[in-house]
Amino acid sequence: MVTNTFRTCARALTVAWAGFWAYFLVGSVLSDGGSLGAKVLVCTIGTSFFLSNCALVWLFERAGSLVMATEGVILTILNFTFLHNSSQTQTFLLLTLCLPPLAVGLMLMKTSPRSQGRAT
């Protein structure tokens, strides 16, 4: 029962995370100046990134959990080392960009069939 709840929460969090950042990306790119071709390219690459992560979690749970956990760690490191933002922005990015994929990865790893003990 707990396994199904974790999986459902992880999938819902993935959809919310990918949907929010895809929407945010498209909105911010379209509101900036620049050529139409560059806007289409950035929107296509960015939304493909987020939506492919979401699809990976749904279709291949084990691989998706590893990718999401790794992505969460990498984004956290990037947030605090390479992105030079104010502390409020870093906190916002930590809570909305970095921690959701890490949480999804850990929840799915916990519910993975291999993480459960074998019945003897």
PAFILO-737358 format. One record per residue: residue number from 1; residue in one letter; x, y, z of N, C-alpha, C, O in turn. Coordinates in pm, 1 decimal, padded with zeros to 6 digits. Layout:
% residues N
+------+-------+----------+----------+----------+----------+----------+----------+----------+----------+----------+----------+----------+----------+
: roza : torvo :      n.u :      n.v :      n.w :     ca.u :     ca.v :     ca.w :      c.u :      c.v :      c.w :      o.u :      o.v :      o.w :
+------+-------+----------+----------+----------+----------+----------+----------+----------+----------+----------+----------+----------+----------+
:  NUM :     A :        X :        Y :        Z :        X :        Y :        Z :        X :        Y :        Z :        X :        Y :        Z :
...
+------+-------+----------+----------+----------+----------+----------+----------+----------+----------+----------+----------+----------+----------+
This chain:
% residues 120
+------+-------+----------+----------+----------+----------+----------+----------+----------+----------+----------+----------+----------+----------+
: roza : torvo :      n.u :      n.v :      n.w :     ca.u :     ca.v :     ca.w :      c.u :      c.v :      c.w :      o.u :      o.v :      o.w :
+------+-------+----------+----------+----------+----------+----------+----------+----------+----------+----------+----------+----------+----------+
:    1 :     M :  00081.6 : -00119.5 :  00000.0 :  00000.0 :  00000.0 :  00000.0 :  00086.1 :  00125.9 :  00000.0 :  00059.7 :  00219.7 : -00075.2 :
:    2 :     V :  00187.7 :  00127.7 :  00083.5 :  00275.6 :  00243.7 :  00089.4 :  00351.1 :  00259.5 : -00042.4 :  00376.6 :  00371.6 : -00086.5 :
:    3 :     T :  00386.7 :  00148.1 : -00105.0 :  00459.1 :  00151.8 : -00230.8 :  00376.8 :  00223.4 : -00338.3 :  00429.5 :  00308.3 : -00410.2 :
:    4 :     N :  00250.2 :  00190.1 : -00349.3 :  00164.7 :  00255.1 : -00448.6 :  00146.6 :  00403.0 : -00418.7 :  00139.6 :  00484.6 : -00510.7 :
:    5 :     T :  00138.9 :  00438.2 : -00290.9 :  00124.6 :  00577.9 : -00253.3 :  00249.5 :  00656.3 : -00290.3 :  00239.6 :  00766.8 : -00343.6 :
:    6 :     F :  00367.1 :  00600.3 : -00262.7 :  00492.1 :  00666.5 : -00300.3 :  00502.2 :  00682.3 : -00451.1 :  00541.9 :  00788.2 : -00499.6 :
:    7 :     R :  00467.2 :  00579.8 : -00524.7 :  00473.1 :  00588.1 : -00671.1 :  00377.8 :  00694.6 : -00723.9 :  00413.9 :  00772.6 : -00811.9 :
:    8 :     T :  00257.3 :  00697.6 : -00670.5 :  00159.4 :  00796.3 : -00713.4 :  00205.3 :  00937.0 : -00680.6 :  00192.9 :  01027.1 : -00763.6 :
:    9 :     C :  00258.1 :  00957.1 : -00560.8 :  00308.8 :  01089.2 : -00522.5 :  00428.1 :  01128.9 : -00608.5 :  00438.7 :  01244.5 : -00649.2 :
:   10 :     A :  00516.7 :  01036.2 : -00636.3 :  00634.1 :  01065.7 : -00718.6 :  00592.4 :  01103.5 : -00860.3 :  00645.8 :  01198.5 : -00917.6 :
:   11 :     R :  00498.7 :  01030.8 : -00916.1 :  00452.2 :  01062.1 : -01051.4 :  00379.1 :  01195.9 : -01055.7 :  00398.0 :  01273.9 : -01149.0 :
:   12 :     A :  00296.7 :  01222.5 : -00956.3 :  00225.0 :  01350.6 : -00951.7 :  00323.1 :  01467.1 : -00935.9 :  00307.0 :  01571.3 : -00999.4 :
:   13 :     L :  00423.1 :  01449.2 : -00852.4 :  00524.1 :  01553.1 : -00834.0 :  00602.9 :  01575.6 : -00962.6 :  00637.6 :  01689.2 : -00994.8 :
:   14 :     T :  00631.0 :  01469.5 : -01035.5 :  00702.4 :  01481.7 : -01162.5 :  00619.9 :  01560.6 : -01263.6 :  00672.2 :  01649.1 : -01331.3 :
:   15 :     V :  00492.5 :  01528.8 : -01273.7 :  00405.9 :  01600.0 : -01367.8 :  00394.4 :  01747.7 : -01329.5 :  00401.2 :  01834.9 : -01416.1 :
:   16 :     A :  00376.9 :  01776.0 : -01200.5 :  00366.1 :  01915.1 : -01155.4 :  00495.8 :  01991.0 : -01180.9 :  00493.4 :  02105.1 : -01227.0 :
:   17 :     W :  00610.2 :  01926.9 : -01150.7 :  00740.7 :  01990.6 : -01170.4 :  00766.5 :  02018.3 : -01318.1 :  00803.7 :  02129.7 : -01354.7 :
:   18 :     A :  00747.2 :  01918.6 : -01402.1 :  00772.2 :  01935.8 : -01546.0 :  00674.3 :  02035.9 : -01607.2 :  00713.2 :  02118.5 : -01689.7 :
:   19 :     G :  00549.9 :  02028.6 : -01567.5 :  00450.3 :  02121.1 : -01620.4 :  00477.3 :  02264.9 : -01581.8 :  00466.0 :  02355.0 : -01664.9 :
:   20 :     F :  00513.2 :  02287.2 : -01455.6 :  00542.3 :  02422.8 : -01409.1 :  00659.8 :  02482.2 : -01484.2 :  00651.9 :  02594.5 : -01534.1 :
:   21 :     W :  00770.8 :  02406.2 : -01492.7 :  00890.6 :  02461.6 : -01555.5 :  00876.1 :  02473.1 : -01706.9 :  00934.4 :  02563.9 : -01766.1 :
:   22 :     A :  00801.0 :  02385.0 : -01771.3 :  00776.2 :  02399.2 : -01914.8 :  00692.7 :  02524.7 : -01941.0 :  00721.5 :  02601.1 : -02033.2 :
:   23 :     Y :  00589.3 :  02545.3 : -01859.3 :  00505.2 :  02665.0 : -01872.3 :  00586.5 :  02791.1 : -01844.3 :  00575.8 :  02889.4 : -01917.6 :
:   24 :     F :  00667.6 :  02788.6 : -01738.9 :  00750.0 :  02903.2 : -01703.1 :  00850.4 :  02933.9 : -01814.1 :  00871.6 :  03050.3 : -01848.3 :
:   25 :     L :  00911.0 :  02831.9 : -01869.5 :  01009.5 :  02849.4 : -01975.9 :  00946.1 :  02912.0 : -02099.0 :  00998.8 :  03008.7 : -02153.9 :
:   26 :     V :  00835.1 :  02858.2 : -02141.7 :  00768.3 :  02911.5 : -02261.9 :  00724.9 :  03055.8 : -02238.1 :  00743.2 :  03141.3 : -02324.9 :
:   27 :     G :  00667.7 :  03083.2 : -02121.3 :  00624.0 :  03219.3 : -02091.4 :  00737.9 :  03318.8 : -02085.9 :  00726.1 :  03429.7 : -02138.0 :
:   28 :     S :  00846.9 :  03280.9 : -02023.9 :  00958.4 :  03375.5 : -02012.8 :  01030.8 :  03393.0 : -02146.4 :  01076.7 :  03503.2 : -02176.6 :
:   29 :     V :  01042.1 :  03288.6 : -02225.7 :  01108.2 :  03301.2 : -02356.2 :  01023.6 :  03386.2 : -02450.0 :  01077.4 :  03470.6 : -02521.7 :
:   30 :     L :  00894.0 :  03366.0 : -02450.8 :  00808.4 :  03442.1 : -02541.2 :  00798.4 :  03588.5 : -02502.1 :  00772.6 :  03673.2 : -02587.6 :
:   31 :     S :  00818.5 :  03620.1 : -02374.0 :  00810.8 :  03759.9 : -02332.3 :  00941.5 :  03834.6 : -02356.1 :  00942.2 :  03957.7 : -02355.6 :
:   32 :     D :  01051.7 :  03763.6 : -02377.0 :  01180.2 :  03827.4 : -02406.1 :  01188.2 :  03864.7 : -02553.4 :  01113.2 :  03814.5 : -02637.1 :
:   33 :     G :  01281.5 :  03954.6 : -02581.9 :  01305.6 :  03992.4 : -02720.4 :  01387.8 :  03886.2 : -02790.8 :  01437.3 :  03792.2 : -02728.6 :
:   34 :     G :  01401.0 :  03902.3 : -02918.3 :  01481.7 :  03808.1 : -02995.6 :  01405.8 :  03758.0 : -03115.8 :  01287.6 :  03787.2 : -03134.4 :
:   35 :     S :  01476.0 :  03682.2 : -03196.7 :  01414.2 :  03631.6 : -03319.8 :  01318.8 :  03517.0 : -03289.4 :  01330.6 :  03449.5 : -03187.1 :
:   36 :     L :  01226.4 :  03497.0 : -03378.1 :  01127.6 :  03390.9 : -03362.5 :  01193.6 :  03254.2 : -03366.8 :  01154.9 :  03164.5 : -03292.0 :
:   37 :     G :  01292.7 :  03237.3 : -03453.3 :  01362.0 :  03108.7 : -03464.2 :  01431.9 :  03071.2 : -03334.6 :  01427.2 :  02955.7 : -03292.3 :
:   38 :     A :  01496.7 :  03168.4 : -03271.2 :  01565.8 :  03141.9 : -03143.7 :  01465.1 :  03107.1 : -03034.9 :  01490.1 :  03018.6 : -02953.1 :
:   39 :     K :  01352.0 :  03176.0 : -03033.6 :  01248.5 :  03147.2 : -02933.5 :  01194.9 :  03005.6 : -02949.9 :  01178.3 :  02932.7 : -02852.1 :
:   40 :     V :  01168.1 :  02967.4 : -03074.1 :  01116.2 :  02833.1 : -03100.0 :  01218.3 :  02727.8 : -03060.1 :  01182.2 :  02625.2 : -03002.3 :
:   41 :     L :  01344.4 :  02751.7 : -03089.9 :  01449.6 :  02656.7 : -03055.7 :  01462.6 :  02639.9 : -02904.3 :  01469.2 :  02527.3 : -02855.0 :
:   42 :     V :  01466.3 :  02749.6 : -02831.0 :  01479.7 :  02743.0 : -02685.3 :  01357.4 :  02676.6 : -02623.2 :  01371.3 :  02593.4 : -02533.6 :
:   43 :     C :  01239.2 :  02711.6 : -02669.0 :  01116.9 :  02650.4 : -02615.7 :  01113.9 :  02501.0 : -02644.8 :  01075.8 :  02422.2 : -02558.2 :
:   44 :     T :  01152.9 :  02461.4 : -02763.3 :  01150.6 :  02320.0 : -02801.0 :  01249.6 :  02239.8 : -02717.7 :  01214.9 :  02134.2 : -02664.7 :
:   45 :     I :  01371.7 :  02288.7 : -02706.0 :  01473.1 :  02216.2 : -02629.4 :  01436.0 :  02211.3 : -02481.1 :  01444.6 :  02106.0 : -02418.0 :
:   46 :     G :  01395.0 :  02325.0 : -02426.5 :  01361.7 :  02330.6 : -02283.4 :  01242.7 :  02244.4 : -02245.9 :  01249.3 :  02167.6 : -02149.9 :
:   47 :     T :  01134.8 :  02256.4 : -02320.3 :  01017.6 :  02176.0 : -02286.7 :  01043.1 :  02028.1 : -02312.7 :  00990.6 :  01942.7 : -02241.3 :
:   48 :     S :  01123.5 :  01997.0 : -02414.7 :  01158.1 :  01856.4 : -02438.7 :  01233.9 :  01797.5 : -02321.4 :  01212.2 :  01682.2 : -02284.3 :
:   49 :     F :  01322.8 :  01876.4 : -02262.9 :  01399.2 :  01831.2 : -02146.9 :  01306.1 :  01794.3 : -02031.6 :  01314.9 :  01684.0 : -01977.6 :
:   50 :     F :  01218.3 :  01885.0 : -01994.2 :  01130.1 :  01860.2 : -01879.6 :  01029.6 :  01749.8 : -01908.2 :  01006.8 :  01663.5 : -01823.5 :
:   51 :     L :  00969.7 :  01751.5 : -02025.5 :  00867.6 :  01651.2 : -02056.1 :  00927.2 :  01513.6 : -02080.2 :  00861.6 :  01413.0 : -02053.3 :
:   52 :     S :  01050.3 :  01506.8 : -02130.3 :  01113.9 :  01375.6 : -02146.1 :  01148.2 :  01314.6 : -02010.0 :  01141.1 :  01192.9 : -01993.3 :
:   53 :     N :  01184.8 :  01397.5 : -01913.9 :  01206.2 :  01346.3 : -01778.7 :  01077.4 :  01289.3 : -01721.1 :  01077.6 :  01184.4 : -01656.8 :
:   54 :     C :  00968.9 :  01359.0 : -01744.9 :  00838.4 :  01312.7 : -01696.6 :  00801.6 :  01179.9 : -01762.8 :  00755.0 :  01087.9 : -01695.6 :
:   55 :     A :  00822.1 :  01170.0 : -01892.1 :  00791.0 :  01045.6 : -01963.1 :  00881.2 :  00931.7 : -01917.6 :  00836.8 :  00817.3 : -01907.4 :
:   56 :     L :  01005.7 :  00962.0 : -01890.6 :  01099.2 :  00859.0 : -01845.0 :  01055.4 :  00800.0 : -01711.8 :  01063.8 :  00678.9 : -01691.3 :
:   57 :     V :  01008.7 :  00885.5 : -01621.5 :  00961.5 :  00836.6 : -01491.7 :  00838.1 :  00748.4 : -01508.9 :  00824.6 :  00647.0 : -01440.5 :
:   58 :     W :  00749.4 :  00785.6 : -01598.1 :  00627.2 :  00708.2 : -01617.0 :  00652.4 :  00576.0 : -01688.7 :  00592.8 :  00474.1 : -01653.8 :
:   59 :     L :  00740.4 :  00577.4 : -01788.7 :  00758.8 :  00457.9 : -01870.7 :  00864.1 :  00362.3 : -01815.9 :  00845.6 :  00240.7 : -01819.2 :
:   60 :     F :  00973.4 :  00416.5 : -01766.0 :  01084.0 :  00335.1 : -01715.4 :  01118.5 :  00384.0 : -01575.4 :  01206.9 :  00467.6 : -01556.9 :
:   61 :     E :  01046.4 :  00330.0 : -01477.0 :  01055.4 :  00381.8 : -01341.0 :  01196.3 :  00373.4 : -01283.3 :  01244.0 :  00468.3 : -01221.0 :
:   62 :     R :  01261.4 :  00262.5 : -01303.4 :  01394.6 :  00243.9 : -01244.5 :  01496.2 :  00341.1 : -01304.7 :  01570.2 :  00406.8 : -01231.5 :
:   63 :     A :  01499.8 :  00350.2 : -01435.8 :  01591.2 :  00444.7 : -01500.4 :  01551.1 :  00588.5 : -01468.9 :  01636.9 :  00674.3 : -01448.7 :
:   64 :     G :  01422.3 :  00614.1 : -01464.8 :  01373.7 :  00747.7 : -01431.8 :  01412.5 :  00791.1 : -01292.6 :  01443.4 :  00908.1 : -01269.9 :
:   65 :     S :  01411.2 :  00697.4 : -01198.4 :  01448.8 :  00733.2 : -01061.8 :  01596.2 :  00770.4 : -01054.5 :  01632.9 :  00864.6 : -00984.1 :
:   66 :     L :  01680.1 :  00698.2 : -01125.8 :  01822.9 :  00729.8 : -01126.4 :  01850.3 :  00863.1 : -01194.5 :  01929.8 :  00943.1 : -01145.2 :
:   67 :     V :  01785.2 :  00887.1 : -01306.7 :  01804.2 :  01012.5 : -01379.2 :  01756.0 :  01130.5 : -01295.7 :  01824.5 :  01232.5 : -01287.3 :
:   68 :     M :  01639.4 :  01117.6 : -01234.4 :  01584.7 :  01228.4 : -01156.7 :  01668.6 :  01258.0 : -01032.6 :  01691.3 :  01374.5 : -01000.2 :
:   69 :     A :  01714.3 :  01155.1 : -00963.5 :  01797.7 :  01177.6 : -00845.7 :  01929.5 :  01243.4 : -00884.8 :  01975.1 :  01336.4 : -00818.3 :
:   70 :     T :  01989.9 :  01195.3 : -00991.4 :  02115.5 :  01254.9 : -01038.8 :  02093.4 :  01399.1 : -01082.9 :  02174.2 :  01487.5 : -01054.2 :
:   71 :     E :  01984.9 :  01420.7 : -01151.6 :  01951.6 :  01555.3 : -01197.1 :  01930.0 :  01650.1 : -01079.4 :  01973.6 :  01765.1 : -01084.0 :
:   72 :     G :  01863.9 :  01603.4 : -00975.1 :  01842.8 :  01685.8 : -00856.4 :  01973.1 :  01725.4 : -00790.2 :  01989.9 :  01839.8 : -00748.1 :
:   73 :     V :  02065.5 :  01630.8 : -00780.8 :  02196.1 :  01660.4 : -00720.6 :  02273.1 :  01759.8 : -00807.7 :  02329.5 :  01856.3 : -00756.1 :
:   74 :     I :  02275.8 :  01737.4 : -00938.0 :  02348.6 :  01826.7 : -01028.4 :  02289.0 :  01967.3 : -01026.8 :  02362.9 :  02065.7 : -01022.7 :
:   75 :     L :  02157.2 :  01977.6 : -01030.1 :  02093.3 :  02109.3 : -01027.0 :  02120.0 :  02181.3 : -00895.0 :  02135.8 :  02303.3 : -00893.4 :
:   76 :     T :  02125.1 :  02107.4 : -00785.1 :  02156.0 :  02169.9 : -00656.0 :  02298.0 :  02224.6 : -00656.1 :  02321.8 :  02336.2 : -00609.8 :
:   77 :     I :  02391.9 :  02147.3 : -00707.6 :  02530.2 :  02193.8 : -00714.8 :  02540.4 :  02316.9 : -00804.9 :  02606.3 :  02414.6 : -00769.2 :
:   78 :     L :  02475.9 :  02312.7 : -00920.6 :  02477.9 :  02426.7 : -01011.6 :  02413.6 :  02549.6 : -00949.1 :  02461.0 :  02661.5 : -00968.8 :
:   79 :     N :  02306.3 :  02529.5 : -00874.2 :  02235.1 :  02640.6 : -00812.3 :  02325.6 :  02717.7 : -00716.6 :  02320.4 :  02840.6 : -00711.8 :
:   80 :     F :  02406.9 :  02647.6 : -00641.8 :  02487.8 :  02714.8 : -00541.5 :  02628.6 :  02750.1 : -00587.8 :  02697.2 :  02826.6 : -00520.0 :
:   81 :     T :  02673.7 :  02697.0 : -00700.7 :  02809.8 :  02727.4 : -00744.0 :  02815.9 :  02816.0 : -00868.4 :  02894.3 :  02910.9 : -00871.6 :
:   82 :     F :  02736.0 :  02787.8 : -00969.6 :  02749.2 :  02859.4 : -01095.5 :  02644.2 :  02967.0 : -01118.8 :  02671.1 :  03064.4 : -01189.1 :
:   83 :     L :  02527.3 :  02951.9 : -01062.6 :  02422.9 :  03052.3 : -01082.1 :  02438.2 :  03159.7 : -00974.5 :  02418.8 :  03133.1 : -00855.9 :
:   84 :     H :  02472.4 :  03278.8 : -01016.2 :  02498.2 :  03386.9 : -00921.3 :  02370.7 :  03468.6 : -00902.2 :  02351.2 :  03571.9 : -00966.3 :
:   85 :     N :  02285.0 :  03420.5 : -00813.7 :  02158.4 :  03484.8 : -00784.3 :  02156.6 :  03529.2 : -00639.1 :  02244.1 :  03493.6 : -00560.1 :
:   86 :     S :  02055.2 :  03607.5 : -00605.9 :  02038.4 :  03646.7 : -00465.9 :  01997.9 :  03524.2 : -00383.8 :  01959.4 :  03421.3 : -00439.4 :
:   87 :     S :  02006.6 :  03536.0 : -00253.4 :  01973.6 :  03420.8 : -00167.5 :  01826.4 :  03382.8 : -00179.2 :  01792.4 :  03265.0 : -00168.2 :
:   88 :     Q :  01738.7 :  03480.6 : -00201.3 :  01595.9 :  03449.0 : -00218.6 :  01574.1 :  03368.6 : -00346.5 :  01495.9 :  03273.5 : -00347.3 :
:   89 :     T :  01642.0 :  03405.8 : -00453.5 :  01628.2 :  03332.3 : -00578.9 :  01687.9 :  03193.3 : -00567.5 :  01632.1 :  03097.3 : -00620.6 :
:   90 :     Q :  01801.3 :  03181.3 : -00498.4 :  01860.7 :  03049.6 : -00478.4 :  01767.9 :  02959.1 : -00398.5 :  01755.3 :  02840.3 : -00428.4 :
:   91 :     T :  01703.2 :  03014.9 : -00297.2 :  01608.5 :  02935.3 : -00218.8 :  01489.4 :  02892.9 : -00303.9 :  01444.9 :  02778.3 : -00296.7 :
:   92 :     F :  01437.9 :  02985.5 : -00384.6 :  01326.9 :  02953.0 : -00474.1 :  01365.1 :  02841.5 : -00570.8 :  01289.7 :  02746.1 : -00590.1 :
:   93 :     L :  01484.1 :  02854.7 : -00631.7 :  01528.8 :  02751.5 : -00726.0 :  01553.6 :  02618.4 : -00656.0 :  01527.0 :  02512.4 : -00712.7 :
:   94 :     L :  01604.0 :  02623.5 : -00534.5 :  01625.8 :  02499.8 : -00460.0 :  01494.1 :  02427.6 : -00435.5 :  01484.4 :  02306.5 : -00455.2 :
:   95 :     L :  01393.1 :  02501.9 : -00392.6 :  01264.5 :  02440.2 : -00357.9 :  01182.4 :  02398.5 : -00479.9 :  01105.0 :  02303.0 : -00472.2 :
:   96 :     T :  01198.0 :  02468.1 : -00591.6 :  01111.8 :  02439.2 : -00706.3 :  01181.8 :  02367.8 : -00821.6 :  01116.5 :  02297.4 : -00898.6 :
:   97 :     L :  01313.3 :  02384.6 : -00834.9 :  01384.6 :  02323.9 : -00946.9 :  01469.5 :  02205.1 : -00904.7 :  01476.2 :  02105.5 : -00976.7 :
:   98 :     C :  01534.0 :  02213.9 : -00789.6 :  01632.3 :  02111.8 : -00750.2 :  01574.1 :  01999.1 : -00665.5 :  01600.1 :  01881.9 : -00692.9 :
:   99 :     L :  01496.8 :  02032.3 : -00564.1 :  01449.4 :  01929.3 : -00471.7 :  01340.4 :  01837.3 : -00526.8 :  01340.5 :  01719.2 : -00492.1 :
:  100 :     P :  01246.8 :  01884.3 : -00611.1 :  01146.6 :  01790.3 : -00662.9 :  01204.6 :  01671.1 : -00739.3 :  01161.5 :  01558.7 : -00713.7 :
:  101 :     P :  01300.2 :  01689.0 : -00832.1 :  01352.8 :  01568.6 : -00897.6 :  01430.1 :  01478.7 : -00802.2 :  01428.6 :  01356.4 : -00816.6 :
:  102 :     L :  01497.6 :  01538.6 : -00704.9 :  01568.8 :  01457.4 : -00606.2 :  01470.3 :  01376.3 : -00522.5 :  01493.3 :  01258.2 : -00496.6 :
:  103 :     A :  01361.1 :  01438.9 : -00480.4 :  01259.2 :  01368.0 : -00402.6 :  01193.1 :  01257.7 : -00483.7 :  01168.7 :  01148.4 : -00432.7 :
:  104 :     V :  01164.2 :  01286.4 : -00610.0 :  01103.9 :  01185.2 : -00697.5 :  01198.0 :  01066.5 : -00713.6 :  01155.7 :  00951.4 : -00702.9 :
:  105 :     G :  01323.8 :  01093.9 : -00739.0 :  01420.9 :  00986.3 : -00755.2 :  01432.4 :  00900.2 : -00631.6 :  01437.0 :  00777.6 : -00641.3 :
:  106 :     L :  01437.1 :  00963.1 : -00515.3 :  01448.7 :  00886.2 : -00391.2 :  01322.0 :  00807.1 : -00360.8 :  01329.6 :  00693.6 : -00313.7 :
:  107 :     M :  01204.9 :  00866.4 : -00387.5 :  01079.3 :  00793.5 : -00363.7 :  01068.8 :  00671.1 : -00454.0 :  01027.4 :  00563.8 : -00410.1 :
:  108 :     L :  01107.0 :  00688.3 : -00581.0 :  01098.3 :  00575.5 : -00673.0 :  01204.8 :  00470.5 : -00644.1 :  01180.9 :  00351.5 : -00664.2 :
:  109 :     M :  01320.8 :  00512.2 : -00597.6 :  01422.7 :  00414.2 : -00559.0 :  01375.9 :  00331.9 : -00439.3 :  01403.2 :  00212.2 : -00430.1 :
:  110 :     K :  01305.0 :  00398.0 : -00347.6 :  01254.3 :  00327.4 : -00230.1 :  01149.3 :  00223.6 : -00267.4 :  01139.3 :  00118.8 : -00203.6 :
:  111 :     T :  01071.8 :  00252.9 : -00370.0 :  00964.6 :  00160.7 : -00409.2 :  01007.8 :  00060.8 : -00515.9 :  00927.6 : -00020.9 : -00561.1 :
:  112 :     S :  01133.8 :  00067.4 : -00555.8 :  01183.9 : -00022.1 : -00658.1 :  01176.0 : -00166.5 : -00608.2 :  01204.1 : -00192.2 : -00491.1 :
:  113 :     P :  01138.4 : -00260.8 : -00694.4 :  01129.5 : -00400.6 : -00651.1 :  01260.5 : -00455.4 : -00598.7 :  01258.6 : -00541.7 : -00510.9 :
:  114 :     R :  01373.4 : -00409.7 : -00648.1 :  01501.5 : -00459.2 : -00601.9 :  01537.9 : -00407.2 : -00464.0 :  01620.3 : -00467.3 : -00395.0 :
:  115 :     S :  01477.1 : -00295.2 : -00422.4 :  01508.8 : -00241.7 : -00290.0 :  01433.9 : -00318.3 : -00179.7 :  01467.9 : -00307.0 : -00061.9 :
:  116 :     Q :  01333.9 : -00394.6 : -00217.6 :  01258.9 : -00474.7 : -00121.8 :  01333.3 : -00604.2 : -00097.5 :  01400.0 : -00656.1 : -00187.0 :
:  117 :     G :  01322.1 : -00656.2 :  00023.1 :  01385.6 : -00783.1 :  00054.0 :  01314.1 : -00898.3 : -00015.2 :  01193.8 : -00891.8 : -00040.5 :
:  118 :     R :  01389.0 : -01003.7 : -00045.5 :  01327.6 : -01119.2 : -00110.5 :  01251.9 : -01202.8 : -00007.8 :  01296.3 : -01220.8 :  00105.6 :
:  119 :     A :  01139.7 : -01251.7 : -00049.7 :  01063.1 : -01340.3 :  00036.8 :  01124.0 : -01480.1 :  00029.4 :  01151.5 : -01531.2 : -00079.2 :
:  120 :     T :  01144.0 : -01539.7 :  00142.8 :  01202.7 : -01674.0 :  00142.9 :  01100.2 : -01776.8 :  00181.2 :  01131.1 : -01895.8 :  00186.8 :
+------+-------+----------+----------+----------+----------+----------+----------+----------+----------+----------+----------+----------+----------+
